[in-house]
Amino acid sequence: MFIPYKDENPTGRFAVVTFILIVANCIAFAYQVFGPGGFEEITSRYAFNPVYLSGENGGAPFPMPGSLLTLVSYMFCHGGLSHIGFNMLFLWIFGNNVEDRMTRGGYLIFYLITGIIAALAFAAQAPEADVPLVGASGAVSGVLGAYLFMFPLARIHVWMLLFTMRMPALLFVPIWFLLQISGLLGGADSVAWISHIAGFVVGALLFKLFSVE
């Protein structure tokens, strides 16, 4: 276990966009669970699938507009309670501070861009794979990439199985990133490791464009 549960990094204003994103994710997950058609059908409908971009989408030569919308909708769907729980925990801990350094609109655009590119990286890894992608992990990874360079000395409280400890973001985030690379190299197919990695890199590269400080 290597789970952050809070940071020592106060904000100057309430993180409205981060809060709205968390609420939207929770509402979307509730719809997945309780909506008409059942969890699997709803999830499949709003998940992103690489075949949408590969020309295999029902024989169409180009992605259908509805398919392209899944580049956004997939970020608000999740595979289970632990999936959404960890994503929203990370989003609140790190997103409120990143939002504090951007305009609210800029932060939302930044979040969506990192999530979209994370999905495209997933598709590029296996362009003809019929594998649905769901979760805010790619966009949240982008927030982590920004946080590392915005607040490298901020202290993160981390739960590590039987004990907790404080560590600077300069240590915590690189360890987290190395775990994503390890997961990718280890071939654990149940997690879209490449999306985490791509989202993080994009966030680290683009945050300056959106930062107002």
N, C-alpha and C positions, 0 to 999 in steps of 0.2 A: 504494500500500500504506500502511495506517495500522493496524498491528497491535501491540497490547501483548504483552509477553512476560514481564513480572514487575512487581511493585510493591515499594516500600520501606515496608512497613506490617506489622510483626510482629503475630502473634496470641498471645493468652494461653493458648490451648488448641487441640488438634488439631481441624480442621473435619470432624467425623465425618459429619454429614449431607451436606455438600458432597461428601465422598469417596464416600459411598454413592450419591448421585445420579449422579456420574460413572460409577461402576461399573455402575449400573442402565442408564444410557444406552448404555454399551458393550455390555452383554449384549443389550439390546434390538436394537441395530444388528447384532450378530452373528446374532441370530435372523432379522432381516430378510434378511440375506445368505444364510444357510445353512439356514433353516427350510423345512419342507415347503410347497410351493405356489409358491415363488419370491419374489424381492424385490418385484415389483410387486403381487402378490396380497396378501402380508402387509402391505405398506405401506398399500395401499388399505383393508385391513380395520381397521387401528388408527389411521389418519389421521382428523383431524376435517374434516368437509365441511359448508359452510354449508347445504346442502340438508337436513341433518338437523334444522335448526331452522325451516325455511321452510314446512313442511307438504307438501314434495315428497318426503318420505322414504317411498317405496313407496306413496304415497296415504294414509298415516296422517295423521290430523289433528294429532297431537302427536308429538314425538320419541320414539322407542322407547328404553327404558332402556339398551340396548346402545349406542345412538347417543350418548347423553349421556356414557357412560363414555369416549368418544373425546376428550372435553374434557380428560381427563388423559392417556390413552394416547398422544395425538399428540405430547406433549412428549418422549416417550422414543424416537420414531422420527425418522430423519433421511434425507435424500435422497442422501447420499454421504459419502465419507471427509472431504472438506474441510468439509462442513457440520457434521458431528459434531465434527471436530477443532477448528474455531474456536469452536464453542459451548462445548466442554469447557475449552478454554484460558481463555476469558473467565470461565467459571463458577469455575474454580479460582483465578484471580488475584483476582477481586473477591468471590466467594462466601465464601471462608474468613474474611475480615474482617467481612463483614456477619453471618455466622453467629455470630461472636465477640461481637457486640453484642446477640444475641437468645438466648432459650432455644432448645434444639435443636428442640423441637416447634413453637415459634412460627416459627422460621425455615422449617421445612418447610411449614407452613401458608401463610406469606407467599409462598414460592416457587410453590406450587400455585395460590394465588389470582391472582397476577399472570399466570401462564400461562393460566389459564382466561379471565380478562378479555381477555387478548391475543387468544385465539381468538374470543371473542364480538365483539371489535372487527373482526376479519377478516370474520366473518359479517355484521356490520352494514354493512360497506362494500359487500358484494355478496351480499345475502341469498339469492338464487336461483342463485348460481353453483355449478356442479358442479366445484369445484376443491378437491382435498385439501390440507390444511395439515399439515405435519409439522415437528418441530424444537423444541428447547428455547429458541429465540431470544427468545420473548416473556417467558418466566420469567427468563431471564438478563438481559434488558433491565430487568426489574423490580429485579434485584439491582444493576445499574448505577445505577438511579435512587436506590436507597437509599445506595449507596456515595458518590455525589456529595455528599450532604448529611451523611453520617456522617464522611467523611474528605476534605474538600475540599482539604486541603493535602498529602495523601499523594502521593508521587512515583511516577509511572508511567513505566516504561521502554518506549519505543515504537520499533518498527522501521518506518522510512519509506523503503522501496525500497533505496536505496544507503547509508543511514546510520541510526544510531539516536540517540535523544535522550531526555532525562528531562523530564517536564512534570508539573505538579500535576494532580490529578484535576479541579480547578476549571477547567482548560483542556482536558484530554483528553476528559472526558465530554461537555461541551457540543459540542465539535467532532464527536465520534461521533454525537451526537443530530442535529446539523445535517445530517450525511451521510445519516441515515435519512430526514429530511424531504426532502432533495434527491432521494433515490431514489424516494420516493413521488410527488413532483411530476414527476419525470422519466418516470414510467410504466413502470419496469422490472418487468414482471409476474412474473419468475421468483423474486422475493423478496417475502415478505409484510411490506413496510415498515410497514404500519399496525399490525401485531402488535408490532413492535419499539417503535414510538412509544407505543402504548397500554400495553404492559408497563412501559416506562420511567416514564410519567406515573403509573401506579398505584403502582409501587414508590416513587416520590418522595413520593406523597401518604400512603401507608399505613405507611411504615417506622417512624414514631414509635409507632404502636399496638403494635408488636412489640418495640421496642427496650427493653432492660432497663437502659440506662445513659443 
